[in-house]
Structures are given as C-alpha cells and as structure tokens.
Amino acid sequence: MQTKWQEIIAELKKAGWTQTAIGKECNVSQSAINQLKLGQTKEPAHSVGEKMIELLNATTEEG
C-alpha cells in the first residue's frame, strides 16, 4: 500500500497546520514538505513520514 503524502499534507493543512509547522515538527524544511506536496519527492525519510502520520493521527483524534 502506498501512502498518499499529498493527501496527508492537505489534511494537516485543513486542521490548521502550515507547511513550516509540519516541517518544524518533522525536523525538515518547509521546502521539503512543499516538494512532497507537489509530488517532486515521492517518499520522505522514514522518520519524517512516521512523524507526519503521528501528527495526522493526533489531529484527527482531537477533532
């Protein structure tokens, strides 16, 4: 199963996260998050992807 990083970023944005804030939480630049959003990077580093999923899960649990 392939993770749809663009959809995860879109969901985080709907929940009020900016690309800069996502990047800060994941220890990467806003540019790295934007490249994922645009499909220029297909897969993030494992630790980054794991953290983005954690953020999404925490966001959806709160809402």
N, C-alpha and C positions, 0 to 999 in steps of 0.2 A: 504494500500500500504506500503510495507516495503522498507525502504531506504537502498541502497547498499553502505555502508560506504567504502568498499574496492575500489569501483569504484570512489567514491568522492576523496579518498586519491590519487588514481592513476592519476586522472585528475589534482589535485593540483600539484602533482609531475611533470607532463608534463608541467605545467605552471611555473615551476621553484621553487616551494615550497619544502623545506625539511621537514622531519618529526619533526625535532627540531623546525623549524619556525612555523609549524602548531600548535604544542603543546604550544609554547610560546604565540601565538595569542589566543589560547583556554584555557590558564591557566592550562594546564596539562603537564605531562612529555612526552618526545619523546617515552618512553616505552609504555605509554598509547595509543599513536597513532599507534605504531607498533602492539600492541595487537589487535586493531581494524582492521588493515590491514591484519593481519594473521587470523582473524576470532576467535581469542581467547576470545575477548569481542564482544558480539553480538550487543549491543546498548550502545552508550555513554550517559552520563548525558545529560539531555535536553539542558542545556546551551551550552555544548560542541558541540552537534550536530547542534544546531542553528548557532553557530559561524562558524562551518565548511561549512555549506550551504551558509552563508553570504560571506565567503572567496571565495568559488567557484563561486558564482554569480558575485562578484566584479571582479574576474579573467576573467571570460568569457565575461563580459561587456567591459573590457579593450582590450581584444584580438580581 
